[in-house]
């Protein structure tokens, strides 16, 4: 993505919903964010957006549900 002009550290999932910006960095259970990734997350949060790191698929889904960007299966 760098060749396309994307800045280093941008989160894996970025969304704008209802006028708010969301960014979620996806990591394996034993993964660690790079310095650039952590700085991007910090910048988003300081600017009033919502950003974080999810370790594993279950946590990623839970964060997206908490933010109201994803809805679990309806019975």
MMTF fields as JSON, N, C-alpha, C and O atoms, coordinates in Angstrom:
{
  "mmtfVersion": "1.0.0",
  "mmtfProducer": "UNKNOWN",
  "numBonds": 299,
  "numAtoms": 300,
  "numGroups": 75,
  "numChains": 1,
  "numModels": 1,
  "chainsPerModel": [1],
  "groupsPerChain": [75],
  "chainIdList": ["A"],
  "bondAtomList": [4, 2, 8, 6, 12, 10, 16, 14, 20, 18, 24, 22, 28, 26, 32, 30, 36, 34, 40, 38, 44, 42, 48, 46, 52, 50, 56, 54, 60, 58, 64, 62, 68, 66, 72, 70, 76, 74, 80, 78, 84, 82, 88, 86, 92, 90, 96, 94, 100, 98, 104, 102, 108, 106, 112, 110, 116, 114, 120, 118, 124, 122, 128, 126, 132, 130, 136, 134, 140, 138, 144, 142, 148, 146, 152, 150, 156, 154, 160, 158, 164, 162, 168, 166, 172, 170, 176, 174, 180, 178, 184, 182, 188, 186, 192, 190, 196, 194, 200, 198, 204, 202, 208, 206, 212, 210, 216, 214, 220, 218, 224, 222, 228, 226, 232, 230, 236, 234, 240, 238, 244, 242, 248, 246, 252, 250, 256, 254, 260, 258, 264, 262, 268, 266, 272, 270, 276, 274, 280, 278, 284, 282, 288, 286, 292, 290, 296, 294],
  "bondOrderList": [1, 1, 1, 1, 1, 1, 1, 1, 1, 1, 1, 1, 1, 1, 1, 1, 1, 1, 1, 1, 1, 1, 1, 1, 1, 1, 1, 1, 1, 1, 1, 1, 1, 1, 1, 1, 1, 1, 1, 1, 1, 1, 1, 1, 1, 1, 1, 1, 1, 1, 1, 1, 1, 1, 1, 1, 1, 1, 1, 1, 1, 1, 1, 1, 1, 1, 1, 1, 1, 1, 1, 1, 1, 1],
  "groupList": [{"groupName": "UNK", "atomNameList": ["N", "CA", "C", "O"], "elementList": ["N", "C", "C", "O"], "formalChargeList": [0, 0, 0, 0], "bondAtomList": [1, 0, 2, 1, 3, 2], "bondOrderList": [1, 1, 2], "singleLetterCode": "X", "chemCompType": "L-PEPTIDE LINKING"}],
  "groupTypeList": [0, 0, 0, 0, 0, 0, 0, 0, 0, 0, 0, 0, 0, 0, 0, 0, 0, 0, 0, 0, 0, 0, 0, 0, 0, 0, 0, 0, 0, 0, 0, 0, 0, 0, 0, 0, 0, 0, 0, 0, 0, 0, 0, 0, 0, 0, 0, 0, 0, 0, 0, 0, 0, 0, 0, 0, 0, 0, 0, 0, 0, 0, 0, 0, 0, 0, 0, 0, 0, 0, 0, 0, 0, 0, 0],
  "groupIdList": [1, 2, 3, 4, 5, 6, 7, 8, 9, 10, 11, 12, 13, 14, 15, 16, 17, 18, 19, 20, 21, 22, 23, 24, 25, 26, 27, 28, 29, 30, 31, 32, 33, 34, 35, 36, 37, 38, 39, 40, 41, 42, 43, 44, 45, 46, 47, 48, 49, 50, 51, 52, 53, 54, 55, 56, 57, 58, 59, 60, 61, 62, 63, 64, 65, 66, 67, 68, 69, 70, 71, 72, 73, 74, 75],
  "secStructList": [7, 4, 4, 4, 6, 7, 7, 6, 6, 7, 7, 1, 3, 3, 3, 3, 3, 6, 6, 3, 3, 3, 3, 3, 3, 3, 3, 7, 6, 6, 7, 7, 7, 7, 2, 2, 2, 2, 2, 2, 2, 2, 2, 2, 2, 2, 6, 6, 7, 3, 3, 3, 3, 3, 3, 1, 2, 2, 2, 2, 2, 2, 2, 2, 2, 2, 6, 6, 1, 7, 7, 7, 7, 7, 7],
  "xCoordList": [0.818, 0.0, 0.863, 0.402, 2.102, 2.985, 3.142, 3.177, 3.238, 3.377, 2.166, 2.26, 1.035, -0.185, -0.33, -1.321, 0.659, 0.617, -0.006, -0.236, -0.284, -0.851, 0.256, 1.348, -0.022, 1.004, 1.295, 0.401, 2.518, 2.872, 2.081, 1.862, 1.662, 0.991, -0.512, -1.158, -1.098, -2.558, -3.171, -2.648, -4.267, -4.899, -5.469, -5.728, -5.658, -6.171, -7.62, -8.003, -8.412, -9.819, -10.038, -9.807, -10.486, -10.83, -12.237, -12.582, -13.039, -14.414, -14.88, -14.434, -15.784, -16.487, -17.949, -18.529, -18.534, -19.942, -20.592, -20.086, -21.681, -22.446, -21.563, -21.7, -20.66, -19.807, -18.632, -17.959, -18.381, -17.269, -16.276, -16.649, -14.986, -13.924, -13.506, -13.31, -13.374, -13.001, -11.795, -11.706, -10.871, -9.692, -9.376, -9.282, -9.217, -8.933, -7.738, -7.754, -6.722, -5.537, -5.76, -6.086, -5.584, -5.798, -4.465, -3.523, -4.393, -3.167, -3.485, -4.557, -2.518, -2.61, -2.511, -2.091, -2.896, -2.899, -1.54, -1.472, -0.465, 0.875, 1.523, 2.729, 0.742, 1.28, 1.493, 0.984, 2.264, 2.536, 2.458, 2.929, 1.873, 1.821, 3.196, 3.995, 3.454, 4.683, 4.533, 3.44, 5.644, 5.604, 4.695, 3.932, 4.774, 3.93, 2.448, 1.604, 2.127, 0.733, 0.198, -0.925, 0.996, 0.568, 0.394, -0.538, 1.28, 1.169, -0.103, -0.781, -0.436, -1.674, -2.881, -3.767, -2.923, -4.036, -4.137, -5.229, -3.007, -2.995, -3.5, -4.256, -3.095, -3.53, -5.033, -5.696, -5.568, -7.013, -7.771, -8.735, -7.337, -8.02, -7.904, -8.872, -6.738, -6.567, -7.461, -7.9, -7.726, -8.553, -10.054, -10.878, -10.406, -11.82, -12.416, -13.616, -11.591, -12.07, -12.0, -11.739, -12.233, -12.222, -11.216, -11.365, -10.193, -9.163, -8.658, -8.633, -8.255, -7.715, -7.079, -6.969, -6.665, -6.022, -6.851, -7.259, -7.097, -7.821, -6.889, -6.332, -6.733, -5.884, -6.77, -7.388, -6.826, -7.647, -8.983, -9.461, -9.57, -10.825, -11.982, -12.767, -12.106, -13.217, -13.19, -14.231, -12.008, -11.884, -12.209, -12.859, -11.766, -12.056, -13.56, -14.077, -14.244, -15.701, -16.361, -17.279, -15.899, -16.461, -16.273, -17.192, -15.1, -14.844, -15.758, -16.363, -15.864, -16.725, -18.191, -18.916, -18.624, -19.987, -20.157, -21.176, -19.171, -19.224, -19.325, -20.071, -18.584, -18.617, -19.905, -20.149, -20.726, -21.96, -21.757, -22.638, -20.581, -20.29, -20.652, -20.676, -20.929, -21.243, -22.291, -22.256, -23.219, -24.266, -24.19, -24.079, -24.25, -24.218, -25.439, -26.413, -25.377, -26.498, -27.748, -27.702, -28.851, -30.137, -30.85, -30.998, -31.299, -31.981, -33.395, -34.108],
  "yCoordList": [-1.199, 0.0, 1.264, 2.328, 1.155, 2.311, 2.919, 4.141, 2.056, 2.524, 3.304, 4.057, 3.129, 3.856, 5.152, 5.868, 5.448, 6.694, 6.585, 7.602, 5.364, 5.181, 5.383, 4.832, 6.164, 6.451, 5.222, 4.41, 5.078, 3.94, 3.991, 5.059, 2.825, 2.732, 2.8, 2.581, 3.102, 3.197, 1.848, 0.796, 1.888, 0.666, -0.187, 0.297, -1.469, -2.427, -2.142, -2.316, -1.709, -1.401, 0.063, 0.488, 0.834, 2.243, 2.462, 1.984, 3.189, 3.426, 4.787, 5.294, 5.363, 6.561, 6.173, 5.697, 6.385, 6.039, 7.12, 7.469, 7.631, 8.646, 9.835, 10.399, 10.206, 11.357, 11.144, 12.102, 9.911, 9.589, 8.682, 7.883, 8.818, 8.021, 6.908, 7.133, 5.697, 4.512, 3.848, 3.784, 3.357, 2.656, 1.487, 1.657, 0.321, -0.873, -1.603, -1.994, -1.781, -2.543, -3.994, -4.277, -4.903, -6.328, -7.016, -6.869, -7.764, -8.475, -9.914, -10.218, -10.794, -12.163, -12.084, -11.066, -13.15, -13.153, -12.796, -12.217, -13.131, -12.832, -11.662, -11.448, -10.907, -9.81, -8.549, -8.408, -7.63, -6.342, -5.255, -5.455, -4.105, -3.017, -2.38, -2.325, -1.903, -1.158, 0.234, 0.644, 0.938, 2.299, 3.177, 3.984, 3.021, 3.817, 3.484, 4.38, 2.215, 1.822, 2.414, 2.918, 2.354, 2.908, 4.417, 4.969, 5.084, 6.533, 6.894, 7.859, 6.128, 6.389, 6.256, 7.11, 5.199, 4.974, 6.137, 6.642, 6.556, 7.677, 8.957, 9.708, 9.211, 10.417, 10.41, 11.435, 9.26, 9.158, 9.45, 10.216, 8.843, 9.052, 10.506, 11.062, 11.12, 12.525, 13.449, 14.492, 13.069, 13.891, 13.675, 14.294, 12.802, 12.567, 11.37, 11.121, 10.615, 9.391, 8.224, 8.395, 7.063, 5.83, 4.887, 4.514, 4.496, 3.621, 2.678, 3.013, 1.492, 0.525, -0.641, -0.666, -1.604, -2.816, -3.999, -4.068, -4.924, -6.146, -7.337, -7.53, -8.117, -9.31, -10.533, -11.034, -11.005, -12.158, -11.744, -10.631, -12.655, -12.395, -12.109, -11.195, -12.864, -12.652, -11.25, -10.604, -10.781, -9.431, -8.385, -7.384, -8.604, -7.66, -7.527, -6.417, -8.633, -8.612, -7.896, -7.1, -8.174, -7.532, -6.02, -5.278, -5.556, -4.115, -3.481, -2.441, -4.088, -3.54, -3.505, -2.571, -4.502, -4.507, -3.394, -2.703, -3.218, -2.182, -0.799, 0.057, -0.586, 0.689, 0.877, 1.971, -0.158, -0.072, -0.21, 0.149, -0.738, -0.904, -2.282, -2.511, -3.185, -4.563, -5.047, -4.723, -5.822, -6.372, -7.875, -8.476, -8.493, -9.942, -10.564, -9.878, -11.871, -12.594, -12.453, -12.567, -12.207, -12.074, -13.398, -13.977, -13.892, -15.198, -15.107, -16.11],
  "zCoordList": [0.0, 0.0, 0.0, -0.414, 0.458, 0.492, -0.894, -1.044, -1.913, -3.281, -3.767, -4.736, -3.105, -3.46, -2.673, -2.82, -1.838, -1.081, 0.294, 0.949, 0.748, 2.08, 3.102, 2.96, 4.119, 5.125, 5.973, 6.212, 6.424, 7.281, 8.587, 9.158, 9.04, 10.327, 10.297, 11.322, 9.129, 9.081, 9.458, 9.092, 10.183, 10.679, 9.557, 8.455, 9.862, 8.88, 8.49, 7.333, 9.449, 9.195, 9.532, 10.664, 8.548, 8.762, 8.219, 7.138, 8.984, 8.569, 9.048, 10.077, 8.281, 8.711, 8.776, 7.8, 9.938, 10.12, 10.972, 12.038, 10.511, 11.234, 11.614, 12.7, 10.713, 10.919, 11.857, 12.238, 12.226, 13.124, 12.412, 11.553, 12.787, 12.18, 13.135, 14.329, 12.581, 13.355, 12.693, 11.467, 13.515, 13.0, 13.932, 15.147, 13.358, 14.151, 13.56, 12.393, 14.357, 13.975, 14.386, 15.539, 13.444, 13.694, 13.943, 13.164, 15.031, 15.385, 15.771, 16.294, 15.496, 16.012, 17.533, 18.084, 18.196, 19.652, 20.242, 21.326, 19.548, 20.049, 19.31, 19.433, 18.549, 17.756, 18.571, 19.683, 17.987, 18.615, 17.556, 16.436, 17.886, 16.907, 16.732, 17.668, 15.526, 15.292, 15.914, 16.304, 15.993, 16.522, 15.667, 16.197, 14.351, 13.445, 13.634, 13.591, 13.842, 14.062, 15.366, 15.407, 16.425, 17.704, 17.618, 18.202, 16.897, 16.734, 15.966, 16.318, 14.919, 14.171, 15.091, 15.076, 15.886, 16.82, 17.805, 18.065, 18.348, 19.289, 18.638, 19.255, 17.408, 16.698, 16.453, 16.613, 16.066, 15.832, 17.124, 17.123, 18.22, 19.493, 19.97, 20.49, 19.797, 20.198, 19.371, 19.856, 18.137, 17.251, 17.475, 16.802, 18.415, 18.704, 18.005, 18.117, 17.277, 16.643, 17.608, 18.799, 17.085, 17.874, 17.242, 16.079, 17.99, 17.441, 18.514, 19.699, 18.081, 19.014, 18.29, 17.064, 19.092, 18.589, 19.051, 20.21, 18.144, 18.48, 18.276, 17.196, 19.318, 19.272, 19.056, 19.995, 17.819, 17.467, 16.875, 17.093, 16.128, 15.423, 16.367, 16.113, 17.444, 18.371, 18.965, 19.085, 19.335, 19.889, 18.825, 19.124, 17.592, 16.512, 16.301, 16.175, 16.264, 16.094, 17.261, 17.064, 18.479, 19.668, 19.635, 19.983, 19.223, 19.145, 18.104, 18.367, 16.934, 15.885, 16.324, 15.983, 17.068, 17.605, 18.64, 18.645, 19.512, 20.535, 19.892, 20.368, 18.824, 18.133, 17.326, 16.818, 17.199, 16.421, 14.941, 14.16, 14.519, 13.099, 12.577, 11.368, 13.483, 13.116, 14.089, 15.276, 13.579, 14.418, 14.386, 13.317, 15.56, 15.646, 15.004, 14.693, 14.809, 14.2, 15.049, 16.274, 14.387, 15.063, 15.003, 13.927, 16.151, 16.213, 15.735, 15.722]
}
